[in-house]
Amino acid sequence: MNGLVKEIRFFRGQEHNMRVLLLTNMIYAFVLPVVEVFAGAYVMRNTNDPALVAYYQLAMYCGVVTTSLVNGIMLKGVNVKTLYAGGILVSAASLGGMMLITDLGFLELGVAGFFLGAASGFFWTNRYLLALYNTDDDNRNYYFGLESFFFSVANISVPLLIGAFIAGMDGITLSGVRFDANMCYRIVMAVVFVVALCSVWVLSHGRFVMPENTSIMHVRFHPLWYKMLSLSALKGIVQGFLVTAPAILVMKFIGNEGVLGTIQGISGMLTAVLVYVLGRIARPGGRLRIFLVSVLVFFTGTLFNGVLFSAMGVIGFVLCKVFFQPLFDLAYYPVMMKCIDVVGEIENRNKYTYIMTHEVGLFAGRFFGLGLFILLAYLVSQDFALKYALIIVGGLQCLAYPLARNITAECDDYIKTNHSERHEI
C-alpha cells in the first residue's frame, strides 16, 4: 500500500499537462483494443478471408497518413486539443459505423478502412505532438512506461470482457431480441463511444500551447532524420501484423474471440507490471537494451508460429506479441522524440513536420509488410503467407536495433557538443 501511495504522489508531482495527457490516454487505452483487435476479428468473421483483413488494414493506414497532412494544415487555425478530442470521438464513432455495414465487399472494406484510419490519424498525430511538447528526455521513460502499463492492462481486460460477452450472448434471446455476434459487436461500439467521451472530458482540462511557426511542408531533411524514417519503416513493417495476425490466426485455429482474450491475458499482466517498473527506473541509457530484447522476443514468436503452425504455435506467437509490443514502444518513442528534438533544433522547424513525415515512414513499412502478406496469399497460399510473412518481417525488424543505436549515439553527440559550446560561451 505504501508503494502505491508513493507512486500516486510521484504521478501528482508531474507537470499538469503531462498528467492530463496520461489520464486521457489511460482512459482511451480501453478503446484501442477494440479498434486494433476486434475490428480485424469482425472483418475476418464476415469475410473469412485473411487477405481481405490485410487489405482492410492497409486501407486504414492510407487514411492515417492522409489525415496526418490534413491535420498539419488544420493546426494553423484549430487548437491541437480540439483536433485531438475530435480524433478520439470520430475514431470511436467511425468504428461503430463500420459495424452497421451489412455487406463487407472489396469496396466497402476499402472505404470503411480508409475513414477509420482517417479518424485514427487525428488521434495518433496529435497524441505524438502533445507528448513531444509536454515531456522531455528525462521523463519520457516514465511517461511511456505508465502509458504502456495501462495499454497492457486494457489489452488484457478488454479482450477478456468482450470475448466473454460475445461468447455468452451469441444465440441468446432477451425480451424478444435475439443476440448474434454482430449485434454484440454493435453494443460494444456504443460502450466504446461513452468511454471516448470520458477521455475527451479529461483532455479538456489541459492547458496546451503550441509554437507559432506553422510551416510544415518540407522535402529535404538532415541525414539523421532520414535514419529515423528508416527506423519508422522497420516499425511499420511489423505494426500491421500486430493488429491483423492475432485475430486471423486465432479465428483460423481456435475459432472464437473469447480465446483471443484469454491468451493475451496469460502474459499481459506480467508485461504490464514489467513495463511500468522499467519506465519508472530505467534511465535513457537503458532504452537500447529494452529495444534489443523486444525485437528478439517478437522474432522468436514468429518462429513459434511458422514452425508449429497450429493452435499451440498461435499461443506462442500471441504470448510473444503481447510481451514485445509495450517493450518496443517503451524504447522506440523516446528515441523518436529525442531525434525530433535534435533535428528540430538543427533545422529550426515546426516539430509537427517530423511527426507528419514519421507517419509516411510508418506507412511505407506497413505497405511493404501487408503488401507482402497479400502477395504471398494470392500467389502461393494463405497458409504460406501466415507462416512465412511473419518470419520475414520479424527478421527485418531485428535491423531496428543497430539503427536505433546509431541514431541515439548521433543525438547524444550533438547534445554533448551543443551543451559544451554553450557552456564555453
TIDOVEX-211058 format. One record per residue (C-alpha): x, y, z; residue number from 1. Coordinates in nm, 3 decimals, decimal comma. Each point is the difference from the previous one (the first is absolute). Example, Ala and Ser with C-alpha at 12.3 -4.5 7.8 and 13.67 -1.06 7.14 Angstrom:
! TIDOVEX-211058
        x        y        z    k
    1,230   -0,450    0,780    1
    0,137    0,344   -0,066    2
END
This chain:
! TIDOVEX-211058
        x        y        z    k
    0,000    0,000    0,000    1
    0,284    0,239    0,084    2
    0,152   -0,071   -0,341    3
   -0,327    0,086   -0,173    4
   -0,032    0,325    0,195    5
    0,358    0,085   -0,095    6
   -0,072   -0,057   -0,370    7
   -0,316    0,213    0,016    8
    0,197    0,282    0,161    9
    0,267   -0,031   -0,268   10
   -0,269    0,027   -0,268   11
   -0,150    0,306    0,165   12
    0,345    0,158    0,005   13
    0,011    0,010   -0,380   14
   -0,090    0,307   -0,206   15
   -0,373    0,070   -0,037   16
   -0,015   -0,054   -0,377   17
    0,194   -0,323    0,022   18
   -0,245   -0,132    0,261   19
   -0,298    0,098   -0,216   20
    0,149   -0,176   -0,304   21
    0,072   -0,314    0,199   22
   -0,350   -0,012    0,149   23
   -0,155    0,060   -0,344   24
    0,203   -0,280   -0,154   25
   -0,061   -0,231    0,298   26
   -0,375    0,023   -0,058   27
    0,027   -0,023   -0,379   28
    0,220   -0,307    0,047   29
   -0,321   -0,194    0,058   30
   -0,120    0,098   -0,349   31
    0,314   -0,094   -0,193   32
   -0,027   -0,381    0,037   33
   -0,342    0,016   -0,164   34
    0,142    0,195   -0,293   35
    0,315   -0,209   -0,028   36
   -0,115   -0,355    0,068   37
   -0,373   -0,042   -0,032   38
   -0,040    0,210   -0,316   39
    0,228   -0,252   -0,175   40
   -0,189   -0,290    0,156   41
   -0,331    0,154   -0,114   42
    0,126    0,026   -0,358   43
    0,139   -0,355    0,014   44
   -0,330   -0,134    0,135   45
   -0,200    0,167   -0,279   46
    0,236   -0,070   -0,292   47
    0,194   -0,312    0,106   48
    0,292    0,128   -0,209   49
    0,334    0,094    0,168   50
    0,109    0,192   -0,312   51
   -0,309    0,225    0,027   52
    0,083    0,067    0,365   53
    0,347    0,112   -0,109   54
   -0,154    0,210   -0,280   55
   -0,236    0,165    0,252   56
    0,295    0,077    0,227   57
    0,199    0,148   -0,290   58
   -0,294    0,224   -0,093   59
   -0,013    0,111    0,363   60
    0,368    0,099   -0,009   61
   -0,060    0,197   -0,321   62
   -0,253    0,201    0,199   63
    0,249    0,057    0,283   64
    0,273    0,142   -0,223   65
   -0,251    0,215   -0,192   66
   -0,136    0,167    0,313   67
    0,349    0,060    0,137   68
    0,034    0,256   -0,280   69
   -0,353    0,136    0,044   70
    0,057    0,030    0,373   71
    0,316    0,204   -0,056   72
   -0,190    0,245   -0,219   73
   -0,285    0,025    0,253   74
    0,244    0,073    0,285   75
    0,049    0,345   -0,153   76
   -0,350    0,098    0,108   77
   -0,131   -0,266    0,240   78
    0,120   -0,068    0,355   79
    0,193   -0,325    0,034   80
   -0,219   -0,104    0,294   81
   -0,311    0,029   -0,218   82
    0,157   -0,211   -0,274   83
    0,112   -0,263    0,250   84
   -0,347   -0,018    0,155   85
   -0,157   -0,021   -0,344   86
    0,231   -0,288   -0,091   87
   -0,101   -0,190    0,315   88
   -0,373    0,042   -0,062   89
    0,001   -0,053   -0,375   90
    0,213   -0,315    0,024   91
   -0,250   -0,150    0,245   92
   -0,299    0,106   -0,209   93
    0,143   -0,111   -0,336   94
    0,077   -0,347    0,134   95
   -0,365   -0,025    0,101   96
   -0,099    0,111   -0,348   97
    0,198   -0,287   -0,150   98
   -0,194   -0,246    0,214   99
   -0,324    0,125   -0,159  100
    0,115   -0,100   -0,350  101
   -0,176   -0,325   -0,087  102
    0,200   -0,088   -0,312  103
    0,378    0,014    0,046  104
    0,107   -0,017   -0,363  105
    0,331    0,119   -0,144  106
   -0,119    0,360   -0,048  107
   -0,180    0,019    0,334  108
    0,305   -0,131    0,186  109
    0,228    0,251   -0,171  110
   -0,225    0,298    0,075  111
   -0,067   -0,108    0,360  112
    0,369   -0,064    0,063  113
    0,103    0,334   -0,151  114
   -0,244    0,205    0,207  115
    0,079   -0,186    0,321  116
    0,369    0,060   -0,069  117
   -0,069    0,366   -0,075  118
   -0,168    0,037    0,338  119
    0,286   -0,184    0,173  120
    0,249    0,227   -0,176  121
   -0,130    0,303    0,190  122
    0,040   -0,195    0,324  123
    0,352   -0,133   -0,055  124
    0,165    0,308   -0,152  125
   -0,134    0,237    0,265  126
    0,084   -0,250    0,272  127
    0,362   -0,001   -0,115  128
    0,006    0,379   -0,031  129
   -0,137    0,065    0,348  130
    0,231   -0,258    0,156  131
    0,298    0,152   -0,180  132
   -0,062    0,352    0,131  133
   -0,105   -0,102    0,353  134
    0,277   -0,248    0,087  135
    0,378    0,000   -0,014  136
    0,266   -0,267   -0,039  137
    0,029   -0,051    0,377  138
   -0,367   -0,078    0,065  139
   -0,096   -0,176   -0,326  140
    0,090   -0,344    0,130  141
   -0,248    0,057    0,284  142
   -0,261    0,151   -0,231  143
    0,005   -0,285   -0,251  144
    0,047   -0,260    0,273  145
   -0,316    0,108    0,182  146
   -0,189    0,039   -0,325  147
    0,112   -0,345   -0,116  148
   -0,100   -0,145    0,339  149
   -0,360    0,109   -0,050  150
    0,004   -0,103   -0,366  151
    0,118   -0,345    0,110  152
   -0,267   -0,024    0,272  153
   -0,263    0,104   -0,254  154
    0,133   -0,253   -0,252  155
   -0,058   -0,267    0,266  156
   -0,331    0,104    0,149  157
   -0,184    0,131   -0,308  158
    0,046   -0,312   -0,220  159
   -0,092   -0,220    0,298  160
   -0,317    0,195    0,073  161
   -0,106    0,043   -0,362  162
    0,086   -0,358   -0,088  163
   -0,203   -0,128    0,297  164
   -0,289    0,232   -0,090  165
   -0,008   -0,113   -0,365  166
    0,037   -0,369    0,088  167
   -0,262    0,022    0,277  168
   -0,261    0,203   -0,188  169
    0,031   -0,155   -0,347  170
   -0,328   -0,183   -0,067  171
   -0,176    0,133    0,313  172
   -0,348    0,158   -0,025  173
   -0,097    0,276    0,246  174
   -0,333    0,185   -0,007  175
   -0,065   -0,130   -0,348  176
    0,337    0,116   -0,132  177
    0,231   -0,271   -0,125  178
    0,369    0,074    0,051  179
    0,257   -0,115   -0,253  180
    0,371    0,084   -0,024  181
   -0,058    0,308   -0,216  182
   -0,264    0,137    0,239  183
    0,250   -0,044    0,285  184
    0,262    0,191   -0,198  185
   -0,242    0,293   -0,039  186
   -0,068    0,010    0,374  187
    0,374    0,007    0,059  188
    0,030    0,297   -0,236  189
   -0,258    0,196    0,202  190
    0,200   -0,058    0,320  191
    0,320    0,099   -0,181  192
   -0,150    0,336   -0,093  193
   -0,095    0,074    0,362  194
    0,356   -0,078    0,111  195
    0,132    0,229   -0,274  196
   -0,221    0,282    0,134  197
    0,154   -0,045    0,345  198
    0,348    0,022   -0,151  199
   -0,089    0,326   -0,178  200
   -0,137    0,148    0,325  201
    0,334   -0,061    0,172  202
    0,190    0,147   -0,297  203
   -0,203    0,321    0,027  204
    0,184    0,083    0,323  205
    0,337    0,032   -0,177  206
    0,168    0,335   -0,064  207
    0,200   -0,068   -0,314  208
    0,198    0,264   -0,189  209
    0,148   -0,074   -0,342  210
    0,280    0,196   -0,179  211
   -0,101    0,275   -0,240  212
    0,213   -0,133   -0,289  213
   -0,259   -0,182   -0,213  214
    0,211   -0,086   -0,306  215
   -0,011   -0,379   -0,038  216
    0,063   -0,075   -0,369  217
    0,364   -0,098   -0,049  218
    0,157   -0,262   -0,225  219
    0,369    0,019    0,098  220
    0,124   -0,099    0,344  221
    0,312   -0,051    0,203  222
    0,156   -0,348   -0,060  223
   -0,082   -0,096    0,360  224
   -0,371    0,031   -0,073  225
    0,027   -0,228   -0,303  226
    0,142   -0,264    0,234  227
   -0,299    0,052    0,230  228
   -0,235   -0,043   -0,296  229
    0,171   -0,331   -0,077  230
   -0,054   -0,105    0,361  231
   -0,367    0,098   -0,023  232
   -0,035   -0,213   -0,314  233
    0,142   -0,300    0,187  234
   -0,255    0,061    0,275  235
   -0,278    0,032   -0,258  236
    0,091   -0,330   -0,167  237
   -0,105   -0,185    0,313  238
   -0,271    0,236    0,122  239
   -0,266   -0,113   -0,247  240
    0,051   -0,362    0,104  241
   -0,039    0,085    0,369  242
   -0,360    0,092   -0,077  243
   -0,099   -0,258   -0,262  244
    0,207   -0,310    0,072  245
   -0,133   -0,091    0,350  246
   -0,363    0,036   -0,112  247
    0,057   -0,199   -0,322  248
    0,195   -0,279    0,167  249
   -0,234   -0,037    0,297  250
   -0,309   -0,008   -0,224  251
    0,174   -0,254   -0,226  252
    0,128   -0,245    0,261  253
   -0,214    0,061    0,308  254
   -0,317    0,158   -0,129  255
   -0,126    0,263    0,245  256
    0,104    0,335    0,141  257
   -0,042   -0,112    0,361  258
    0,311   -0,216   -0,032  259
    0,184    0,297   -0,152  260
   -0,066    0,194    0,319  261
    0,104   -0,290    0,223  262
    0,328   -0,052   -0,185  263
    0,096    0,366    0,026  264
   -0,097    0,008    0,366  265
    0,245   -0,277    0,089  266
    0,309    0,209   -0,068  267
   -0,141    0,351   -0,004  268
   -0,012    0,072    0,374  269
    0,363   -0,096    0,054  270
    0,100    0,215   -0,297  271
   -0,203    0,295    0,129  272
    0,177   -0,002    0,336  273
    0,340   -0,052   -0,161  274
   -0,047    0,292   -0,241  275
   -0,111    0,236    0,277  276
    0,297   -0,095    0,218  277
    0,242    0,043   -0,291  278
   -0,151    0,337   -0,087  279
    0,025    0,108    0,362  280
    0,361   -0,101    0,065  281
    0,173   -0,026   -0,339  282
    0,220    0,287   -0,103  283
    0,020    0,123   -0,362  284
    0,314   -0,210   -0,045  285
   -0,194   -0,321    0,064  286
   -0,236    0,041   -0,293  287
    0,217   -0,185   -0,247  288
    0,013   -0,314    0,215  289
   -0,380    0,005    0,021  290
   -0,008    0,051   -0,378  291
    0,217   -0,307   -0,063  292
   -0,199   -0,229    0,229  293
   -0,329    0,106   -0,158  294
    0,097   -0,071   -0,365  295
    0,152   -0,338    0,093  296
   -0,317   -0,099    0,187  297
   -0,219    0,083   -0,299  298
    0,225   -0,189   -0,242  299
   -0,016   -0,302    0,232  300
   -0,380    0,021   -0,008  301
   -0,007   -0,002   -0,380  302
    0,214   -0,315    0,003  303
   -0,246   -0,165    0,240  304
   -0,282    0,073   -0,241  305
    0,185   -0,094   -0,317  306
    0,148   -0,327    0,125  307
   -0,301   -0,132    0,194  308
   -0,282    0,169   -0,198  309
   -0,263   -0,133    0,235  310
   -0,203    0,114    0,299  311
    0,312   -0,043    0,214  312
    0,203    0,211   -0,243  313
   -0,266    0,272    0,012  314
    0,016    0,004    0,379  315
    0,381    0,032   -0,011  316
   -0,017    0,282   -0,256  317
   -0,267    0,199    0,185  318
    0,185   -0,035    0,332  319
    0,316    0,139   -0,162  320
   -0,200    0,274   -0,176  321
   -0,159    0,114    0,328  322
    0,345    0,012    0,161  323
    0,166    0,171   -0,299  324
   -0,235    0,286   -0,079  325
    0,014    0,209    0,322  326
    0,374   -0,063    0,043  327
    0,073    0,111   -0,354  328
   -0,216    0,312    0,033  329
    0,160    0,085    0,334  330
    0,340    0,016   -0,173  331
   -0,107    0,125   -0,343  332
   -0,199    0,314    0,074  333
    0,258    0,169    0,226  334
    0,263   -0,066   -0,270  335
   -0,232    0,151   -0,262  336
   -0,077    0,309    0,209  337
    0,363    0,054    0,093  338
    0,085   -0,008   -0,370  339
   -0,277    0,252   -0,074  340
    0,131    0,228    0,275  341
    0,350   -0,009   -0,148  342
   -0,090    0,028   -0,370  343
   -0,263    0,267    0,073  344
    0,265    0,206    0,178  345
    0,249   -0,047   -0,283  346
   -0,248    0,094   -0,274  347
   -0,210    0,245    0,207  348
   -0,332   -0,138   -0,126  349
   -0,344   -0,071    0,142  350
    0,030   -0,344    0,160  351
   -0,328   -0,111   -0,153  352
    0,193   -0,021   -0,329  353
    0,185   -0,300    0,144  354
   -0,312   -0,161    0,146  355
   -0,169    0,025   -0,341  356
    0,293   -0,146   -0,191  357
    0,040   -0,265    0,270  358
   -0,350   -0,119   -0,095  359
    0,119   -0,026   -0,360  360
    0,287   -0,222    0,115  361
   -0,240   -0,217    0,200  362
   -0,230   -0,027   -0,300  363
    0,285   -0,110   -0,227  364
    0,075   -0,284    0,240  365
   -0,367   -0,091    0,045  366
   -0,050   -0,002   -0,377  367
    0,297   -0,231   -0,048  368
   -0,101   -0,238    0,279  369
   -0,368   -0,029   -0,081  370
    0,072    0,007   -0,374  371
    0,238   -0,293    0,048  372
   -0,271   -0,191    0,185  373
   -0,265    0,067   -0,267  374
    0,245   -0,090   -0,279  375
    0,101   -0,330    0,162  376
   -0,365   -0,082    0,080  377
   -0,110    0,036   -0,363  378
    0,313   -0,126   -0,180  379
    0,074   -0,297    0,228  380
   -0,261   -0,065    0,270  381
   -0,150    0,155    0,311  382
    0,170   -0,256    0,223  383
    0,337    0,075   -0,156  384
   -0,053    0,373    0,061  385
   -0,105   -0,056    0,362  386
    0,307   -0,216    0,059  387
    0,280    0,186   -0,172  388
   -0,099    0,365   -0,039  389
    0,017    0,038    0,378  390
    0,346   -0,158    0,015  391
    0,125    0,229   -0,278  392
   -0,123    0,321    0,162  393
    0,114   -0,115    0,345  394
    0,349   -0,061   -0,135  395
    0,007    0,337   -0,175  396
   -0,104    0,179    0,317  397
    0,307   -0,134    0,179  398
    0,190    0,256   -0,211  399
   -0,176    0,269    0,207  400
    0,235   -0,056    0,293  401
    0,332    0,102   -0,164  402
   -0,177    0,288   -0,176  403
   -0,150    0,127    0,327  404
    0,341   -0,026    0,164  405
    0,155    0,211   -0,276  406
   -0,276    0,263    0,022  407
    0,032    0,023    0,378  408
    0,378    0,038   -0,021  409
   -0,030    0,285   -0,255  410
   -0,261    0,178    0,213  411
    0,215   -0,033    0,312  412
    0,307    0,130   -0,185  413
   -0,193    0,305   -0,121  414
   -0,139    0,073    0,347  415
    0,342   -0,031    0,164  416
    0,168    0,217   -0,263  417
   -0,276    0,262    0,008  418
   -0,002    0,010    0,381  419
    0,379    0,031    0,009  420
    0,000    0,292   -0,246  421
   -0,269    0,184    0,197  422
    0,186   -0,057    0,324  423
    0,320    0,146   -0,147  424
   -0,189    0,305   -0,125  425
END
